[in-house]
Every structure is written in structure tokens, then in C-alpha cells.
């Protein structure tokens, strides 16, 4: 069963207060290697893998929607030497102003047998940009163009693997289940020409230019009025769409008739229409109409061929899974860990004394043990949603969901309950002010 995830995204666009004049080094294989495969974690639809920076291993998200490498969530435990630093301003998606950052040059990045010397990165010290609490793992940064530009990179979402191939060694195979499409770049970000079918004329395919955004967990975004025919359907609901570098993004959630990628067509995909204020900087690239996110990309085996300005889509195992959205109105985050008493069973200990040539066996009662388990709380709740109408509030801590203790579940397993079919009953036990309360509601399709 396909997993559905939180509606948050990463930085899609930023600019510096001054033009950059530094030269960025290339990545290359060591020891005559021509190919390398690494495993990644798929968390909230996003690709997380380790990258070593100046000798320190950190967790990065592979985000094709960013042109430069960004580092954040650095604390005193992350002693990373950074070189040639300069203060700058960064602007991303969101409703707030630019944030202060530091540009660092001449760094060394390493990924097993891949090394990148003379690498530049941007360091953000704003604590409000916190992806780690929404993913259950410390996320230190995002990387996109810099690591993709020098290789042919295949992303297999099903196997959770990234395969890097030297561009000169890559030999494409004939594939009837594949679609090879050209990509173009603007500010180091890849764009693709696809088609959409909208409510006003459901049989007409409207050409659109979309950012290929592996760092966005939604299926797709469309920028309303970026072209005359791009307008939101009549049925939609207002929602919190996520957080960017410059604050929260709000907009409309809905469903369109179809998304057409070459010979592939997705019926009734979910779509978000962010408000114009939040995406004002993205709209500086006037040809852009929106973005394709990970909820579409994960239905393929995707091969990024930046050296040849191409992308290959191979039909994946989850291609026909239904598109769904969060019908509860609850946005969860991790709430640290709690100490949980668990049944540990008995332990048998052999004593040193003997009796009739037999060792004396002592039964020690280790019936219980205490371990730390994850805890989850409500980060945001949509006004008028089923959860809101049931009386749930921000900062409520989830203890149980449909009879299961949440501390025994992974984050995605909990969130997946909110993406089930309309009408499904959700029973929650909530801790509020150190007291437990019971709440129930049914998932509602707010688009109908």
C-alpha cells in the first residue's frame, strides 16, 4: 500500500543579496569507479541520505528543486569546520522576509567513492526552519543541482536506492515502459514541459512548464493565473501547504482532471494552488507554471541526466495507486521521546552452587523494562476540519490511534491513517495538560 505524507516542502527558490562570483568544483569518482549505488531513507516522501562534509557525516535531502546546497539545524554537537565565510541574505518560499545566512566556500563533500572539492554551501542559523521535528530524524541540509550535475543519477523509490553513473559510461537501454523528455534549467533548477487537464475544459491538454521538485512531498503545485487557463477548480478548500525558507505557505487544495507526462496520464491527481504572496519570488521566472513533487515522482524509476539535459521516467510499481490527501486536518510533528514500560519476559541465570551434581537455576524476574519511544503532537490543525470540529487542538499529544499506541508506530504509519478513504472513523486518545481524553471523527472529503 502506498504511503501518503505530510504536506510540507523544502526551499524551492532563493536569491542572494549580491551576485555570486565563486567557482563551484565538480564531483568525481575515486579509484577509477564508474558507478555507485547507495541506499536512502524515504521519510515523508523525501529522499534522505548521508553526505560527509569536511570529515563530518550529516543527513541531507536530495532536492532537485534547489540550485545550491543549504545547511541548517547545526548545533554544538555538529563541529563542522567551514571555510571562507561571508554573510548574506536568503529568500525562499513563504510569507516572511529574507533570512540571514553565511556563504562558505572551498569545502570538501564526500559520498563513499564520490568526492566534490571546492564546494560552496549556504548555512542558515534560523531555528524556525526545522524539518527534523517533522521527519523524526535530524536533517542537516538539502542538496540538489550540485550533486546531480556531474552524473547520471537513477532514483528507485521502491528499492530506496540512488545510483550514480559516470556520464561517459552511461548507456541508455530501450524501454517500452519509459518516457525520455528534455529538461531545461533556470537558476540551476530543472524544468519540464508537460500537460494538465482542468475543470473548464476537461478534454483539452494545456501545456505547462513545471519545476521537477523531489523536495516537495505533494503531487503537484500550479500557480493560479500564471497562464490564462490556469485557474483553481470551483471545488477546493483552503489549507496550510507547508513551510519554506521564508515562512508558512497557504493556499487551495483540490483535484484536477489529469496530469500528462509524455505518454503517461494520471487521472484525478491532487493539486495545490499556493497563494501568490508565498510564491512571489518563484514567479520571477515568468515561464514557470508550478512544480511536480515526490508524490508523482515516486510512481516512477526516475533517471536524472543533467549532463545531457534529459530525464527518463520508467513506470514503477506504484504507478496506479490512488492520489489522496490528508482528510483529517491534522499536521503532526515529533514531540521528542517518552519513557515507556514494556514487557521484557523472564531471564534464567545459572548459579555457581551445585546440588546433586546439578547446577542450581535461579529465575530472575525481568518482567518489565523501560525504553524511550517516539511521541507525536499536533503541530497545526485546519479550522473547520473534522479534527477541529471534534475539539482537537494544537499541541495535543497523540497517545493512541484506532486502539494502537502511537509510541509503537513510525511517524508515516500514524500519518497514513489520515489519508485513508472518506468516511473512515478515527479514534484518538489525546494527552492534554497531563490528562487523557478520547476524541472521534470521520475523514471528510472537503473538495466535494
Buried (B, 14 or more C-beta within 10 A) or exposed (E): EBBBBBBBBBBBBBBBEEEBEEEBBEBBBEEEEEBBEBEBBBBBBBBBBBBBBBEEEBBBBBBBBBBBBBBBBBEEEEEBEBEEEEEBBBBBBBBBEBBEBBBBBBBBBBBBBBBBEBBBBBBBEBEEBBBBBBBBBBBBBBBBBBBBBBBBBBBBBEEBBBBBBBEEEBEEEEEEEBBBBEBEEBEBBBBBBBBBBBBEEEEEBBEBBBBBBBBBBBBBBBBBBBBEBBBBBEEBBBBBBBBBBBBBBBBBBBBBBBBBBBEBBBEEBBBBBBBBEBBBBBBEBEEBBBBBBBBBBBBBBBBBBBBEEBBBBBBBEBBEBEBBBBBBBBBBBBBEEBEBEEEEEEEEEEEEEEEEEEEEEEEEEEEEEEEEBBBBBBBBBBEEBBBBEBEBEEEBBBBBBEEBEBBEBEBBEBBBBBBBEEEBEBBBBBBBEEEEBEBEBEBBBBBE
